[in-house]
Amino acid sequence: MDTLPQWIQDCESHRSIDSYYYFFHKAHPFAPAKSYMQSRIQSQDASAVLLYAAMNYVGCMYQQSPPERDRKALVLQQARRARQPPRTPSPRHVYQVATLLLLTIVAYGKGEVEEASDNLEKAISLAVDIGMDRVDSITALRDREFVELWKRTYWYLYIMADALQDADTNRDFRLECPGPDFPLPCTYDSSPQMTLSQFDTADFEDHAYIFPSLVYLIALVRISQSIKRLNAGLGDHFDRAVIRTHAMLMNWKLHLPLEKQSAVTKSGEIDHIMFQSHILFYSLRVFMHTSLPGSSGGDDEPLRARTRLESCEAGASLLTLPTCLLQMSPLIIKPLSRCAVTSLNTAPPPDSDFHARNNLRLVLGAMKQVSVVWKGAEQESQALKAMARIAYSIPSLRAPANLTTSQPSPVDVLSGDIHFQFHDAHYFDQDGDVGTAAEVRDIFVGTPIFERVSGASEEASVLSWQL
């Protein structure tokens, strides 16, 4: 074909790809840089078109004007072509695997668990067919950007399999952690290629190598898999296994480099991968002290209860960081919900525990903002509110008017309409913790947000392998 398809030209003119890189890519950095993707499209690389369509679809999700909704349906139709397996799998079909991965994350964020699982199964099957799990397949590649897409896509399949394992217990995705010689993600510069075995021994070095943030998230997901296997298979040495697994979890936290111990970088920006990692860490810590057999009761129950509450509060406190909440990954919705539920179940008598209720409001407020794009957050929020009304003995505000139950005071109401820490995303005249009014307005009128952010530039928002 001599010219680009019309839908690609429309996406270029409306810059939905820019919305993808600004809102979504920072928390899911597996797609190549914008300049690389556009060069593939301009050179008529048919294998990259599917991924480009899926990326534009995600970008349209953050641009809520009617024309963008029409364009979103069109590019989704193009992206869903990735569900058809290729006749002859080849390395170029990594783009198709990445497309299916992206559709998996989107379906998961919408709360469409079955569709997400279907997409992930197709992605894993195709990845195995083209040898994405083999080291020799990677070493044969020469294009550094393509190699990074290959590695990061495969690792994100592993991350998504762990996330969906909680949501869809009827599926077994059969994706094990790669072997010790499998390469880890690199940064975009000329940093050396490191393997899983090198990461596992890095803590014994006098001057430990600082890995990209995504590597620390991968390490935490590996621990999550160990915890889930421990919960599923109870053996004769279960107590000892619990201690060892807990040690693995704490070692992750204790051995983080100084630069990764916070979700804020030295330049004052949010590291969205570490943001997600720290929330997952506290969620797993809660799980260790809540769901495993023997994790409650006994002489040490007061200590366990305090650990659970401290972990819940630490996870919720990350939401107070000055960030646009719409840039959060939908993968943190479930971990945040777990922290909130545990806080409800563990706290002292609710009428005397102001901090637990305040943290719950914080989580609910964040989910309210995120639900503008990710409907899965709305589902979790509704479930949390129902539990909160039971825990605090609050009748629903939608109850019949002739109920004799006294109305709760505003400070006790956990509904989304009263006393939120974050301003409503539709209140354009106010500034809130989800971003300035101009930023939120851009979401609804379809203009990429970074055009109006002081000091931001297009190039700064589309760098690919920083995380």
Steps between C-alpha positions, in 0.01 A plus 500: 500500500625847412327695776415428861148374576248770583462392862875547556487846342206591728689380809806699396297819463326459836813387685341214690843335501627792710229433757616139512856596582405765752230315694568129454857429394672622817336227705531232227827566316514208259416665166790663309553874491253708303758593236587134442135394468424778256804409290367143479162630388645742247709219352182295450596235759176301506606308811510822705159627388308282748694632798473856370122458477478370858716786627275754330196327646640546850580862420140557390380366835649809664336734247131489576354732234243341259737497197757313708242240601425434134869473418552270799252247358679510164851442634375229740365314198846518344675389821272200551638349181785390727272229641536302178812279527749534214538216255878495535624652827820702468699745717314794343185376671637637827295806408189282498588359843545855630163595352328212680682598819374856469144381440537277808593795722213707360243225558637443850470872577139498379418210730445264203695213653391226260598701194831593663571132570414402143734763359780399734468132409526590132801722568682230699429237237637718219800602711594136549449427130750765394749411775478812715597291804829384343826685557640397163208671327591828669874480432427457129334843485694814408250787530540629857150653514348178369698294752371719781142465373551121493632477857259745658198350329591154626561625855169686495325178402643359823379804697151480352475126563563571868239778510234293325570198718323684782208615286438182298566199720364259238789563259850359506712713270799264521759774477793435728776743582777477236832330577796668674671593173195682363577870438336776701371834370764763431488876487507676167864602534799272454457326837626140509266207455429334836342162565274363769788318670703821512211677666465222758865540604523879472440547874836334574698761307671787683364745247169359386380573148184713483251326274210661314186534711321235297753239621402565862133458410585169329686388813198579713268307268733200533454522877124533451504174306689331784245623753209373291661159455555489873133577561388229258722214612525431872784265588652356815741794532243772437601720795862502387394579143294796623802642681720462192244657270452791739877543501496519119240774515689703758829451314346668197428809709823501699729468197339764282755760389454841656372630167218242497389516862257775414250540217639849443817552295781741582353745250170499690303297246294188571658170405178321407660156496635538854167653600330181386773285656471653846121463501537136395758447776265625772214299353709181510608577854134531595430168327780328691349613830137442404431217257760232570403226748617594846528869410243604760440409860758382750719693738647717225164612359538860636832529315351357181202736524731798541706383201186470288379846592839661448527337156152616405576855607836502321338380177222757518744781585662464157181646356584833661797550268458789255417304188227482240307196618390418146861404432475216751501146371170309527715218639507675840120503538485152656801550734354830624164333553666221700661758729168680549308178574762389751488839669124459544536151643797567725432840649383552860135596554421713193349793689836560671736443210513822302821412314363177354195682368713780362719251312189334362376835374838550337478171311138563402585850381785371284278231349234759426747694289652195331153367411467781244706267277516165682156367591659222704577767760131585520415135563753476781382830644138385515603181680711695749219744570259215567746345746560838663127555553483165678813564706385846604128410515414769246174467305525561127418855391272338241289339772121565501402831655271340763787321678513591867877457518670826585709659229879481541704810547699618195831400653382137518362473149726303264299580190686651205298823523608627842832603654748355252866581527515550124285738305254359251655467156207691350554811713711692251523815710701335774846354532525152651754229562416336169653797317410857425164602360656552160639147506169340584319715245737372233386147571146584397562730206754271336814713515816324623573616849870571465435785257371710791733383776757762581852393414397174333592411147397230259838329508506494879171316507582222254842372609465127505746298704562730798317264734 
